[in-house]
Amino acid sequence: MNARLEIQNLKCGGCANTITTKLSELAFVSDVMVDNDDNSVSFSYEKEATLNAVKLLLVKLGYPEVGDKNALTTKAKSFVSCAIGRMNS
């Protein structure tokens, strides 16, 4: 199955690098692509539970889906994820 999620707090290539790296580490997730222009992440997955795991991981990294709660702490997490992504690229 394929999914495309619109996410919040996506700023740059550092963010995209972190998201791509972390989602690619999940079992049953492949073909991860982040689009900074439309603030989305697309990927393939095999099980419905995997989709929920992806959404939870995105929140943990600071990139909740559009429409979900985006507290100041979540925004702060995205800045940390962004910095890590820049250092690892």
C-alpha positions in Angstrom: 0.0 0.0 0.0 1.1 3.6 -0.5 0.5 6.6 1.7 1.1 10.3 1.5 0.9 12.4 4.6 0.9 16.2 4.9 3.1 17.1 7.8 3.8 20.1 9.9 7.1 21.8 10.8 9.0 20.6 7.7 11.5 23.3 6.9 14.5 22.0 4.9 16.6 19.2 3.7 17.9 18.5 7.2 14.3 17.7 8.2 13.8 15.6 5.1 17.0 13.7 5.8 16.0 12.8 9.3 12.5 11.7 8.3 13.8 9.6 5.4 16.4 7.9 7.6 14.1 7.2 10.5 11.2 6.0 8.5 13.4 3.8 6.4 14.5 2.0 9.5 11.0 0.8 10.2 10.1 -2.7 9.2 7.6 -2.9 6.3 8.3 0.7 5.2 10.0 1.4 1.9 10.3 4.0 -0.9 10.3 7.0 1.5 10.2 10.4 -0.2 9.9 13.7 1.4 8.6 16.7 -0.6 9.6 20.1 1.1 7.5 22.0 -1.5 4.2 20.5 -0.4 5.2 19.5 3.2 4.5 15.8 2.6 6.0 12.4 3.1 5.2 9.5 0.8 6.0 5.8 1.4 5.0 2.3 0.8 4.0 0.0 3.6 2.7 -3.5 4.1 0.5 -3.5 7.2 -2.1 -1.1 8.6 -0.3 -1.2 11.9 2.8 0.1 10.1 0.9 3.2 9.0 0.1 4.0 12.7 3.8 3.4 13.6 4.9 5.9 10.9 2.5 8.5 12.2 3.7 8.0 15.8 7.3 8.2 14.8 6.7 11.4 12.8 5.1 13.0 16.0 8.1 11.8 18.1 10.4 13.5 15.6 8.4 16.7 15.6 6.4 16.3 12.4 2.8 15.7 13.1 0.2 15.4 10.4 -1.6 18.5 9.3 -4.6 18.9 11.6 -3.0 17.1 14.5 -1.9 18.9 17.7 1.3 20.9 17.1 2.4 22.0 20.6 5.5 24.1 21.2 7.3 21.0 22.5 6.6 19.3 19.1 7.9 22.3 17.2 11.1 22.2 19.4 11.5 18.5 18.6 11.4 19.3 14.9 14.3 21.8 15.3 16.4 19.1 16.9 15.5 16.6 14.2 16.4 19.2 11.6 19.8 19.9 13.2 20.6 16.1 13.4 19.5 15.7 9.7 21.8 18.5 8.6 24.8 17.0 10.5 24.2 13.6 9.1 23.7 14.7 5.4 
